[in-house]
Amino acid sequence: MRTQAQAVVIGGGVIGCSILYHLTKLGWSDVVLLERDELTSGSTWHAAANIHGLHDSTNISRIQHYTMNLYIALEEETGQSCGVFQPGSLYLAQTEEREHQLKLQAAKAKLYGMNFYEITIEEAKELNPMVNYDGIRCVMFEPDGGNVDPSGVTNAYAVGARQRGAEIHRFTPVTATEAQADGTWIVKTPKGDIATPWVVNAAGLWGREVAALAGIELPLQPTEHQYFVTEAMGDVEGAGRRLPSVSDRDGEYYLRQEGNGLLVGAYEKDMKFWAEEGTPLDFAHDLFPDDLERIEDNMMNAIERVPAVGEAGIKRVINGPMIWSPDSNVLMGPVPEVDGYFCCNGIIPGFSQSGGMGLMAAQWIIEGETEYDMFAWDMARFDTWATKEFTKARVQDQYAHRFAIHFPNEERSAGRPARTRPIYETQAALGAVFGLNAGWEHPLWFADTPGATDTNGFTRQNWWGPVGEECKMLRDRAGIIDISNFAKYRCKGPGAADWLNAVFANNMPKTAGRSCLTPLISKRGGIAGDFTVTRVAEDEFWIIGSGLAERYHKRFFKAVSLPEGTTFESQTEAMCGFNVAGPRSRDMLQRLTNTSLDTADFPFMRSKMIELGGVECLALRVSFTGDLGWELHCKTEDQAQLYEALLGTGKEFGAGPVGGRALMSLRVEKGYGSWSREYSPEYWPQEVGLDRLCKMEKDFLNKGAAVDVLKNTARENLVLLHLHEADVTASNADATGGEPIFKDGKGIGRVTSGAYGYTVGMSLALGFVKDAEPGDVVDVMVLGQPHKATILHEPPFDADGKILRG
């Protein structure tokens, strides 16, 4: 066994072997995989191993599409059969909402060149005559859908990796992972130790235990999961071909051919946790006792849809473990707080994602970043607030609603609240309906009475009207927005300016009281983040960024060493904030402070420490609403006093609380982008209008990559679109993000944010397009159907910035 390796992968399931294979495919041959038992032990060997390409997330769809196409090539490369069956998959919609979802996915498939399209009921009957199509509104067909052999795929990855120089050691448990002073690791096993710069935790059911060896706690929880295989059926045998699988998610089961019978699996409401205190180390190729009563309702749905299921005997039942994250997506990426430790844990649709997941992991480890924005999979989306209790509650919800539609703007209540601010109860009493942001509860909108909840769907919901009233109140008078969930940092010391200049692309303010906007450049030259930086003193700066990305951004901040005597610390928990904006915001705030707020004394992009309502605040003359306004940041213990003062004075001016959904509408009216939507590592500075903030005369983090991408013509451009009223009214739906954009039948882009602009009377969308200009009329595929839209020349609200700066 090697004593040195470029990377050590822990776990010999399909994901560990895929990562090993892709590391070698990208050029690393000095890599080792360690498996405590036999390859495929744990949850790989008993998986149903279905494969499908489409997902609500565009980038996950790309990854699944790559995976489906990889298996045949992998067989040819290695000579190892993957047991690939691709008779296609039928996707059934029983409800209008499911029809909307499937038609939107079909539009995305057309944009990205994937094979997924609508067929008629008659065509579906020809493909799979065993299905009862009564009550089906529409059917989509994915010709490449099917299933693979779990052991075959895993061993094909292993063979491919070995052929490129990798070592695989079975029956070699890892007993310790010891961090070294230089950031490398010693991986200890009974057969010897391996020194490596990269530990890759792909330990499946034992992901928690392996992470704990390095002092890392992962929010993961295993459950039981059952499927059964029927005896041979005459209709299957007599078909003369392999039948397409059936995805009837409204029925909450999945079904495909297995031999001459059918395999039926379910995610039941009466789910069952397993190994809550830790996965047994002696568990390997083991199963649990059958418990089919738990999935009886799902079985009856399957029998109603495919009556032959009820007439066939059951050949075998598989009841085995799966391990879940709180949102059922993988926990992937380098641990931000620890050098050289990479996680890839909590995978559910492993055989649909294994290839793409292995490729993304290898790119991240070798090249420093993935080609796609994979924040939806980034382990940094969770932090210590994701406790065991939170994780269990979310996993229970995810499992029991595995096939439920994840609607735009949907906020699930399981496990909440996880983190609250002092004014949480006050906001609830005011009618706040809360969302979850990095663990924090934050108001989305304010209902007339306390206790209201969201309705969910693809069309306009119960919050649409109240959000409009909040927007109009702010634009007409003023509004108070809780922005405490923004990430806040303080950098202080003699090297603060130099360090911030070395991290961020823009020049830092040279004078106290001034602010700047700045991008953070990613490893490939894209936008890793956008920040407001304020110099509050000669040696002190205040930095504000996306709260959702706070842990993600740790990796970038760690990449530049702090000068001696200089500190950089998060203030997100210690400080709270409000944005007070609107034409009466100056008059309203002036009632609470002796500091002059006149433009001559307090211009746009300036800051001051002021006393407001008896509370000391850092006041910044900025507003994400695009309106006249101030951000006010105070100590957390002073939040309630400040909020009371703002609400009390606000009543005199007809102002009140405003939620996050109104802020989304207001910033879209102004054409402002936001991180994870318009600003992403996938997008170059010149594509989002941030190239002017990249000061190429100085050095900054990843400047070389910025130099390279800024030499290029923009591949596509961020634009603002106005959706025509007739189509929007007919569908009662606005764009929400992800909708493809077509021009003359050709895919030219996609929506990144959408909202109704209540104060400009337009349904609006931000998105990226190519081969299109302002004034062009295009089709935005809202609900998967074409909605005419015009690309605007300028934002409809305050295009020249006079209100913002007034």
PASE-8723 format. One record per residue (C-alpha): residue in one letter; x, y, z. Coordinates in steps of 0.001 Angstrom, whole numbers, padded with zeros to 6 digits, always signed. Example, Ala and Ser with C-alpha at 12.3 -4.5 7.8 and 13.67 -1.06 7.14 Angstrom:
% PASE-8723
A+012300-004500+007800S+013670-001060+007140
//
This chain:
% PASE-8723
M+000000+000000+000000R+001258+003476-000849T+002448+005671+001974Q+001917+008901-000013A-001001+009863-002238Q-002438+012927-003916A-005822+012030-002425V-007272+009290-000242V-010907+008417-000880I-012680+006752+002048G-015605+004585+000952G-015977+001999-001795G-019561+002602-002828V-020606+003949-006197I-019791+007564-005245G-016343+006861-003791C-015410+004798-006843S-016744+007495-009193I-014681+010174-007446L-011596+007969-007667Y-012237+007330-011364H-012743+011003-012156L-009648+012050-010216T-007651+009764-012502K-009559+010947-015559L-008516+014519-014754G-004870+013491-014470W-004166+012340-010905S-002853+008782-010833D-001368+008721-007338V-004697+008221-005595V-005968+005576-003182L-009403+004305-002164L-009936+002602+001181E-013003+000440+001845R-013685-001087+005249D-015470-004124+003738E-016230-005122+000151L-016977-002637-002638T-020688-001714-002707S-021146-002469+001024G-023675-000282+002814S-026414+001194+000638T-024944+000824-002882W-025487-002895-003390H-029242-002942-002690A-030143+000278-004551A-032947+000200-007115A-030425+002042-009352N-032903+003933-011500I-031474+006593-013813H-033181+009737-015029G-031978+013034-016421L-034404+015763-015415H-034390+017674-012152D-035944+020968-011035S-032388+022368-010747T-030879+023029-014168N-027323+022234-013112I-028345+019007-011407S-030142+018087-014650R-026884+018681-016521I-025055+016414-014093Q-027660+013668-014345H-027596+013928-018126Y-023796+013513-018059T-024151+010473-015795M-026694+008732-018024N-024462+009204-021061L-021360+008048-019194Y-022379+004467-018459I-022175+003126-022018A-018835+004884-022553L-017602+003464-019240E-018455-000057-020385E-016531+000461-023622E-013549+001936-021791T-013256-000686-019072G-014799-003840-020509Q-016895-004068-017338S-020638-004304-017840C-022722-001627-016095G-025929-003563-016721V-027493-000621-018523F-031159-000853-019504Q-032610+002232-021170P-036139+001452-022360G-037163+004979-021430S-039260+006469-018647L-042848+007687-018644Y-043641+010646-016379L-047302+010970-015483A-049155+014066-014290Q-052408+013608-012384T-052653+017232-011219E-052384+020649-012820E-049359+021439-010639R-047515+018307-011808E-048381+019200-015382H-046833+022639-014862Q-043696+021028-013408L-043290+018517-016240K-043909+021080-018978L-041336+023406-017437Q-038850+020510-017361A-039613+019741-021005A-038894+023364-021922K-035570+023163-020055A-034784+019918-021865K-035320+021638-025192L-033053+024526-024170Y-030218+022250-023034G-030538+019610-025748M-031800+016868-023433N-034174+014105-024507F-037453+014698-022633Y-040703+015605-024331E-044477+015293-024197I-046270+012397-025871T-049964+011590-026263I-051844+009114-024108E-052147+006854-027154E-048389+006938-027676A-047882+006149-023997K-050223+003150-024263E-048125+001817-027129L-044949+002163-025067N-046362+000611-021873P-049798-000983-022263M-049791-002240-018641V-050500+001257-017324N-053994+002526-016623Y-053947+006098-017950D-057329+007165-016547G-057077+010595-014902I-053683+011394-016445R-053465+014994-017665C-050208+014671-019602V-047334+012235-020179M-043672+013039-020738F-041228+010543-022204E-037519+010327-021482P-036087+007813-024001D-032814+007430-022094G-034400+006652-018729G-033968+003239-017170N-031749+001513-014663V-028293+000039-014195D-026661-002737-012175P-025301-001252-008914S-022377-003648-008600G-021568-003420-012300V-021383+000389-012264T-019320+000481-009074N-016857-002061-010386A-016625-000301-013759Y-015549+002895-011988A-013058+000846-009973V-011623-000837-013071G-011337+002503-014878A-009534+004062-011913R-007119+001137-011578Q-006332+001296-015287R-005149+004866-014742G-002959+004005-011760A-005250+004237-008727E-005008+001786-005840I-008074+000255-004186H-007783-001532-000853R-010755-003536+000356F-011166-004688+003957T-009071-001715+005029P-010928+000354+007598V-009761+003871+008380T-009032+004159+012095A-007938+007805+012226T-007493+010928+010102E-004910+013210+011665A-004500+016817+010525Q-000908+018002+010170A+000468+021461+010863D+001070+022099+007148G-002572+021421+006250T-002016+017855+005036W-003336+014640+006588I-002213+011254+007845V-004834+008566+007180K-004315+005601+009503T-005349+002004+008754P-004412-001429+010166K-002327-001966+007017G-000329+001248+007362D-000562+005016+007147I-000939+007257+004103A+000154+010898+003961T-002003+013040+001706P-003061+016654+001075W-006668+015529+000472V-008982+013313+002482V-012214+012558+000615N-015065+011355+002809A-017385+009284+000592A-018201+006825+003347G-021939+006573+002695L-023764+005202+005722W-020615+005856+007778G-020138+009458+006592R-020896+010770+010088E-018455+008423+011754V-015624+009118+009308A-016193+012882+009636A-016084+012578+013421L-012554+011144+013167A-011539+014625+011962G-013700+016463+014497I-016343+017311+011890E-020079+016929+012519L-022278+016390+009470P-026082+016855+009450L-026992+013364+008246Q-029571+010786+009300P-030206+007280+007912T-033684+005867+007300E-035104+002563+006170H-036349+002320+002583Q-038307-000486+000954Y-039045-001785-002501F-040316-005135-003699V-040023-007233-006857T-042965-009229-008150E-042997-012715-009585A-042862-013005-013357M-045874-011551-015182G-047309-012738-018457D-047756-009174-019755V-044089-008434-019121E-042863-011684-020653G-045183-011266-023621A-044127-007713-024404G-041110-008914-026391R-039136-005884-025270R-038207-004112-022078L-041003-001820-020926P-040446+001828-019987S-040371+002644-016286V-043229+004621-014763S-042721+007785-012722D-046080+008467-011088R-044960+010887-008417D-048478+012012-007625G-049041+008378-006620E-045861+008426-004484Y-044193+005295-005814Y-041793+004328-008592L-042073+001294-010857R-039902-000421-013445Q-039259-003779-015011E-037005-006213-013154G-036484-009484-015000N-039956-010535-016120G-041560-008893-013107L-041903-005372-011814L-039962-003498-009139V-042088-001144-007037G-040629+001248-004477A-042120+003869-002192Y-041367+006737+000155E-044092+006269+002726K-045497+008846+005139D-044906+006459+008053M-041140+006582+007607K-038656+004983+009978F-035294+006303+011167W-032337+003985+011582A-029012+004275+013430E-029878+007565+015096E-026865+007332+017403G-024426+006056+014768T-024140+003454+012016P-022963+000065+013320L-019425-000679+012173D-020253-004333+011503F-023085-003476+009089A-022260-004409+005473H-024446-006432+003081D-027319-006466+005549L-031038-005767+005279F-033879-005095+007692P-036958-007281+008169D-039761-006701+005674D-042353-004157+006749L-044677-003854+003762E-047596-002619+005864R-045821+000736+006070I-046003+001182+002295E-049491-000276+001837D-051031+003026+000695N-048283+003486-001884M-048725-000104-003072M-052448+000470-003575N-051683+003539-005690A-049336+001438-007818I-051961-001308-008181E-054571+001242-009273R-052194+002565-011936V-050785-000849-013004P-053442-003432-012046A-051168-006381-012809V-049108-005492-009725G-052030-006572-007547E-052342-009916-009297A-048707-010968-009061G-046979-012579-006119I-044071-010875-004380K-040725-012492-005183R-038570-010536-002746V-038574-007465-000563I-035587-005178-000078N-035650-003070+003080G-032309-001341+003436P-030801+001878+004755M-030297+005230+003025I-028618+008278+004536W-030098+011753+004074S-029129+015386+004467P-031749+017911+005691D-032764+018833+002120S-032044+015429+000492N-029195+016892-001585V-025616+015713-001179L-023295+017453+001297M-020389+018132-001021G-017218+020197-001050P-014181+021139+001022V-014963+021743+004688P-014493+025546+004971E-012918+025435+008419V-010468+022577+007675D-007784+022409+004989G-007754+019460+002616Y-010905+017674+003786F-013546+017006+001121C-017027+015644+001808C-019421+013850-000495N-022141+012466+001766G-025873+011953+001963I-026579+010912-001628I-030066+009648-002485P-030382+009287-006312G-026806+007983-006497F-027024+006170-009821S-028600+009152-011585Q-025881+011446-010199S-022772+009318-009602G-020894+010297-012760G-021559+014006-012534M-020940+013986-008809G-017571+012299-009309L-016660+014799-012021M-017655+017820-009900A-015683+016471-006930A-012591+015875-009053Q-012808+019345-010614W-013200+020939-007197I-010213+019082-005720I-007832+019380-008687E-008882+022657-010311G-010193+024457-007240E-013741+024924-008511T-016514+023161-010392E-017520+024240-013890Y-021141+024623-012758D-022456+026594-009811M-023181+023772-007375F-024202+025752-004299A-027331+023565-004108W-024939+020710-003227D-022346+022695-001276M-022012+021462+002301A-021486+025114+003289R-025228+025740+002922F-025549+024214+006414D-023649+025155+009551T-023766+024352+013259W-027365+025577+013426A-028347+022370+011579T-028509+020348+014790K-029429+016685+015148E-032981+017693+016031F-033246+019957+012980T-031722+017275+010753K-034107+014572+011934A-037153+016800+011455R-036074+017828+007964V-035130+014290+006921Q-038524+013024+008066D-040184+015743+005998Q-037975+015112+002956Y-038516+011362+003026A-042280+011550+003486H-042549+014169+000703R-039900+012719-001603F-042147+012930-004658A-043974+016111-003694I-043406+019102-005935H-040947+021667-004623F-042785+024806-005637P-041130+028170-006321N-040813+030183-003099E-041932+027197-001009E-040843+027273+002626R-041263+024055+004613S-041774+024313+008347A-040101+021104+009562G-037389+021639+012182R-038076+025348+012553P-037360+027727+014070A-033654+026969+014226R-032375+030527+014874T-034359+033622+015758R-033659+037270+016531P-035013+039247+019506I-037915+040701+017491Y-039140+037338+016154E-042210+037283+018403T-042981+040926+017661Q-042859+040259+013934A-045060+037184+014343A-047616+039306+016200L-047549+041757+013281G-048548+038915+010936A-045106+037961+009624V-044918+034785+007546F-041350+033595+007906G-038805+031959+005633L-035559+030183+006408N-032234+031810+005480A-029002+030228+006721G-030941+028948+009709W-032469+032336+010542E-036175+033059+010550H-036832+036175+008491P-040122+037761+007413L-041219+037016+003856W-044465+039015+004024F-046923+040375+006521A-050488+039078+006636D-053490+040962+008051T-053660+038605+011019P-051037+036543+012849G-050715+032848+012071A-051122+033009+008292T-049139+030582+006141D-048154+030407+002492T-050140+028556-000100N-047894+026963-002724G-048063+026556-006468F-046634+027708-009782T-049281+030398-010193R-049798+033496-008019Q-050490+032529-004411N-052128+034037-001315W-049150+036289-000604W-049165+037949-004035G-051610+040720-003093P-050207+041560+000368V-046669+041726-001032G-047916+044242-003580E-049316+046435-000815E-045960+046356+000979C-044164+047407-002216K-046566+050257-002847M-046302+051447+000760L-042532+051649+000505R-042467+053329-002919D-045204+055808-001926R-044107+056475+001641A-041573+054234+003424G-040995+050681+004554I-038968+048917+007244I-037151+045771+006079D-035374+043416+008492I-031975+042693+006896S-030436+041007+009934N-029907+037826+007890F-027291+039596+005734A-023771+038404+006551K-021786+041069+008390Y-018052+041185+009095R-015591+043545+010767C-011984+043821+009623K-009785+045788+012013G-006077+046449+012389P-003118+048110+010680G-003275+045724+007726A-007033+045829+007206A-007001+047936+004028D-004182+045949+002470W-005867+042619+003253L-009247+043675+001880N-007588+045029-001252A-005874+041657-001652V-009182+039799-001310F-011636+041937-003275A-011447+043126-006877N-012416+046762-006274N-010274+049360-004535M-011224+049746-000905P-012438+053188+000280K-009536+055422+001248T-011547+057711+003522A-013587+056884+006608G-017308+057208+005976R-017166+056019+002370S-018456+052747+000938C-017883+050744-002219L-019433+047781-003988T-017046+045020-004910P-017094+041577-006490L-015226+038595-005084I-013643+036679-007956S-013859+032900-008130K-011142+030436-009096R-012321+030368-012729G-012836+034129-012929G-016558+034231-012175I-018450+036049-009452A-018028+034268-006116G-019803+037064-004253D-020774+040718-004170F-020151+042868-001090T-020594+046358+000273V-017438+047490+002078T-017480+050566+004300R-014469+052217+005888V-015625+053240+009340A-012195+054315+010673E-008559+054509+009586D-007980+050852+010490E-011531+049443+010536F-013924+048263+007830W-017489+046931+007824I-018308+044293+005169I-021797+043111+004171G-022552+040138+001943S-025002+037322+001358G-026074+035617+004579L-026806+032422+002692A-023183+032286+001526E-021393+033153+004768R-019840+029719+005290Y-019164+029366+001558H-017212+032626+001554K-014965+031413+004380R-012980+029450+001807F-012137+032629-000101F-011300+034692+002962K-008990+031917+004197A-007099+031967+000906V-005385+035276+001793S-003365+035404+005012L-004285+038135+007472P-001458+040562+008305E-000138+040476+011837G-002283+042462+014242T-005294+042448+011910T-008540+040618+012607F-011462+039586+010420E-014534+038416+012332S-018158+037636+011578Q-020647+039979+013235T-023750+038269+011857E-024937+037003+015221A-023744+039999+017223M-025386+042624+014994C-028825+043125+013475G-030001+045475+010750F-032907+047268+009125N-033265+048926+005756V-035583+051925+005925A-036371+053087+002401G-038870+055105+000408P-039501+058791-000365R-040462+059580+003269S-037583+057544+004804R-035417+060637+005367D-038210+062543+007116M-039117+059509+009178L-035572+058794+010338Q-034815+062450+010961R-037443+062371+013733L-035267+059832+015563T-031811+061388+015268N-029997+064679+015655T-027638+063801+012797S-028542+065633+009606L-029719+063235+006908D-029838+065856+004160T-028091+064766+000972A-025497+067519+001391D-024586+066141+004818F-025206+062432+004166P-024753+061612+000461F-025350+058282-001256M-022711+055576-000472R-021624+057320+002743S-021787+056091+006319K-021871+057500+009858M-022224+056283+013398I-025449+057884+014589E-027844+057613+017502L-031313+056655+016343G-034161+056323+018810G-031623+056084+021610V-029730+053254+019861E-026234+053598+018443C-026249+052523+014788L-023911+052311+011862A-025985+054024+009180L-025159+053358+005516R-026757+055427+002764V-027572+052421+000539S-030716+050437-000226F-031248+047202-002138T-034737+048492-002978G-033182+051002-005382D-035046+053760-003520L-033916+056516-001180G-032908+054716+001986W-030517+053788+004758E-029224+050534+006188L-029095+050710+009990H-026935+048192+011872C-027100+047863+015654K-026121+045423+018369T-028426+042423+018634E-029405+043366+022181D-030622+046757+020882Q-032692+045358+017997A-036023+045403+019822Q-035618+049016+020981L-034689+050183+017492Y-037560+048260+015873E-040058+049734+018307A-038808+053245+017533L-038973+052651+013764L-042463+051161+013885G-043749+053894+016159T-042407+056754+014066G-043278+054944+010868K-046985+055041+011709E-046889+058839+011517F-045689+058576+007912G-047866+055673+006821A-044875+053337+006904G-044685+049800+008258P-042884+046458+008015V-041908+045045+004640G-040812+041459+003951G-038276+039699+001788R-040648+038968-001090A-041368+042666-001501L-037627+043323-001477M-037274+040791-004326S-039887+042671-006360L-038372+046083-005636R-034816+045085-006538V-036024+043462-009781E-037828+046729-010696K-034429+048378-010398G-032645+045579-012267Y-030406+044687-009306G-028845+041237-009298S-028369+039085-006226W-025896+036404-005263S-026777+032797-006204R-029180+034063-008855E-027505+036670-011074Y-024094+036562-009408S-022478+033152-009512P-019083+031576-010189E-020489+030560-013577Y-020877+034174-014729W-018019+036446-015783P-017820+040045-014506Q-018538+041539-017938E-021674+039379-018273V-023264+040889-015167G-021965+044454-015419L-019371+044140-012639D-016262+044368-014825R-016028+048106-014068L-015518+047183-010403C-012522+044952-011141K-009460+047183-010726M-006861+045445-012822E-004046+047784-011788K-003803+046008-008423D-003417+042413-007262F-006398+040599-005761L-007585+037043-005162N-007833+035067-008422K-006807+038069-010511G-005134+035800-013050A-008442+034110-013773A-010134+037518-014044V-007492+038656-016541D-008182+035587-018658V-011964+035878-018730L-012018+039655-019209K-010127+039172-022480N-013183+037388-023846T-016406+038671-025299A-019340+038015-023012R-020912+034653-023776E-024301+036038-022738N-025584+039131-021013L-027764+039856-018007V-030953+041584-019129L-034276+042720-017684L-037425+041515-019436H-041006+042748-019362L-043481+039885-019777H-046494+040930-021793E-049628+041398-019738A-051953+039275-021883D-049947+036072-021396V-049301+036748-017703T-052981+037425-017044A-054017+034281-018911S-051727+032046-016858N-051973+034007-013576A-048255+033368-013180D-045011+035330-013160A-041529+034022-013878T-039760+032771-010756G-036342+031606-011999G-035139+028795-014222E-037568+029358-017091P-035953+028965-020546I-035960+031890-022964F-036454+031307-026696K-036256+033595-029693D-037737+032483-033008G-037850+028937-031646K-034170+028871-030652G-033039+028668-027034I-031125+031826-026116G-031082+031887-022306R-032909+031462-019029V-034518+033463-016241T-032599+033854-012979S-035107+035969-010993G-038704+036846-011606A-041279+038965-009818Y-044227+041191-010460G-043199+044845-010381Y-046170+046177-008450T-045104+049823-008529V-044292+049858-012247G-047196+047632-013328M-045067+045027-015074S-044335+041335-014711L-040534+041320-014794A-037675+038855-015079L-033910+039065-014885G-032067+036559-017016F-029158+035770-019280V-029484+035812-023060K-027275+035566-026114D-027960+036742-029665A-030589+039223-028481E-030771+042984-027981P-032891+045446-026006G-036211+045865-027757D-036312+042261-029010V-039435+040233-028299V-038739+036741-026966D-040626+033840-025383V-040192+033140-021665M-041425+029638-020829V-043511+030352-017730L-045255+027115-016667G-043481+025584-019653Q-045609+027684-022020P-044395+030637-024145H-045058+034061-022646K-044125+036981-024872A-041588+039342-023322T-039632+042388-024393I-036001+042928-023415L-035919+046349-021778H-033413+049091-022546E-033346+050219-018906P-034989+049357-015598P-038506+050740-015230F-037821+052269-011818D-035437+055217-011433A-033262+054318-014396D-031041+057383-013943G-030662+056911-010165K-031997+060348-009225I-034312+058966-006533L-031633+056691-005110R-029146+059552-004814G-031630+062312-003977
//
